[in-house]
Amino acid sequence: MVVLALTGGIVAYLHLRNKSRQHRMEIIHRERMAAMEKGIPLPELPFDPEQRHDPSGELVVPILGVVLFCLSAGAMIALRSILPVASSSMWIAPLPFAFLGVGLMAFHFMKGETRR
């Protein structure tokens, strides 16, 4: 049921986005036709506005990597020191999150678009 609801939501979003784009194109077409009938020259307009680059989003991945790595390393240290000897092997439970953090940091630096 959840998968069907998510799929339906995505399809509805894409349909509404396409409809709004079609409506915008119709309005632009009507305006241009009216201007042509009156003899008013109009400059060419792009149909889709340019996507602006947001430089603040470049640091999200390495920051998330550092946070994940530090939290999981701290959790591993805390678990190692407070767990009894019988269950001392559970200190490695946060290790996948540490690897995820290291992987995110490595991905950011290997991407080659580091901010200097």
C-alpha positions as CSV (number, residue, x, y, z in Angstrom):
1,M,0.0,0.0,0.0
2,V,2.8,2.4,0.9
3,V,4.6,1.7,-2.4
4,L,1.4,2.3,-4.4
5,A,0.7,5.5,-2.5
6,L,4.2,6.8,-3.1
7,T,4.0,5.8,-6.8
8,G,0.7,7.6,-7.1
9,G,2.0,10.7,-5.5
10,I,5.0,10.8,-7.8
11,V,2.9,10.3,-10.9
12,A,0.4,13.0,-9.7
13,Y,3.3,15.4,-9.0
14,L,4.8,14.8,-12.5
15,H,1.4,15.2,-14.1
16,L,0.7,18.5,-12.3
17,R,4.1,19.9,-13.2
18,N,3.6,19.0,-16.8
19,K,0.1,20.6,-16.8
20,S,1.5,23.8,-15.2
21,R,4.2,23.9,-17.8
22,Q,1.7,23.4,-20.6
23,H,-0.5,26.2,-19.2
24,R,2.5,28.6,-19.0
25,M,3.4,27.7,-22.7
26,E,-0.2,28.4,-23.8
27,I,-0.2,31.8,-22.0
28,I,3.2,32.7,-23.7
29,H,1.8,31.6,-27.0
30,R,-1.3,33.7,-26.7
31,E,0.7,36.8,-25.7
32,R,3.0,36.3,-28.6
33,M,0.1,35.9,-31.0
34,A,-1.5,39.1,-29.7
35,A,1.8,41.0,-30.1
36,M,2.3,39.7,-33.6
37,E,-1.3,40.8,-34.5
38,K,-0.5,44.3,-33.2
39,G,3.0,44.4,-34.9
40,I,4.9,44.6,-31.6
41,P,8.3,42.7,-31.7
42,L,9.0,40.5,-28.8
43,P,12.4,39.1,-27.7
44,E,12.9,35.4,-27.6
45,L,12.3,34.0,-24.1
46,P,13.5,30.7,-22.9
47,F,10.7,28.3,-22.2
48,D,12.4,27.0,-19.0
49,P,14.2,29.4,-16.7
50,E,17.9,28.6,-16.1
51,Q,18.7,26.5,-13.0
52,R,20.8,28.6,-10.7
53,H,23.8,27.1,-9.0
54,D,23.5,27.1,-5.2
55,P,27.1,27.2,-3.8
56,S,25.8,26.6,-0.3
57,G,24.8,23.0,-1.2
58,E,28.4,22.0,-2.0
59,L,29.4,21.6,1.6
60,V,26.4,19.5,2.7
61,V,28.0,16.2,1.7
62,P,31.3,16.6,3.5
63,I,29.7,18.1,6.5
64,L,27.3,15.2,6.7
65,G,30.2,12.8,6.3
66,V,32.1,14.4,9.2
67,V,29.1,14.4,11.4
68,L,28.3,10.7,10.7
69,F,31.9,9.7,11.2
70,C,32.4,11.7,14.5
71,L,29.1,10.5,16.0
72,S,29.7,6.8,15.1
73,A,33.3,7.0,16.4
74,G,32.1,8.5,19.6
75,A,29.4,5.9,20.0
76,M,32.0,3.1,19.4
77,I,34.3,4.6,22.0
78,A,31.4,4.9,24.5
79,L,30.1,1.4,23.8
80,R,33.6,-0.1,24.2
81,S,34.1,1.6,27.6
82,I,30.6,1.0,29.1
83,L,29.6,-2.5,27.9
84,P,30.3,-5.4,30.1
85,V,32.9,-8.0,29.0
86,A,30.2,-10.5,27.9
87,S,28.8,-8.2,25.3
88,S,31.9,-6.2,24.5
89,S,31.7,-7.2,20.8
90,M,28.8,-4.9,20.3
91,W,31.0,-1.8,20.2
92,I,31.3,-2.2,16.4
93,A,27.6,-1.7,15.8
94,P,28.0,1.9,14.7
95,L,30.8,1.0,12.3
96,P,28.6,1.1,9.1
97,F,27.8,4.7,9.9
98,A,31.5,5.5,10.3
99,F,32.2,3.9,6.9
100,L,29.3,5.9,5.4
101,G,30.8,9.1,6.7
102,V,34.2,8.3,5.4
103,G,32.7,7.4,2.0
104,L,30.8,10.7,1.8
105,M,33.9,12.7,2.6
106,A,35.9,10.7,0.0
107,F,33.2,11.2,-2.6
108,H,33.3,14.9,-2.0
109,F,37.1,15.2,-2.4
110,M,37.3,12.7,-5.3
111,K,34.6,14.7,-7.2
112,G,37.2,17.4,-7.8
113,E,34.9,20.3,-7.2
114,T,36.3,21.2,-3.8
115,R,35.8,24.8,-2.6
116,R,39.0,26.6,-2.0
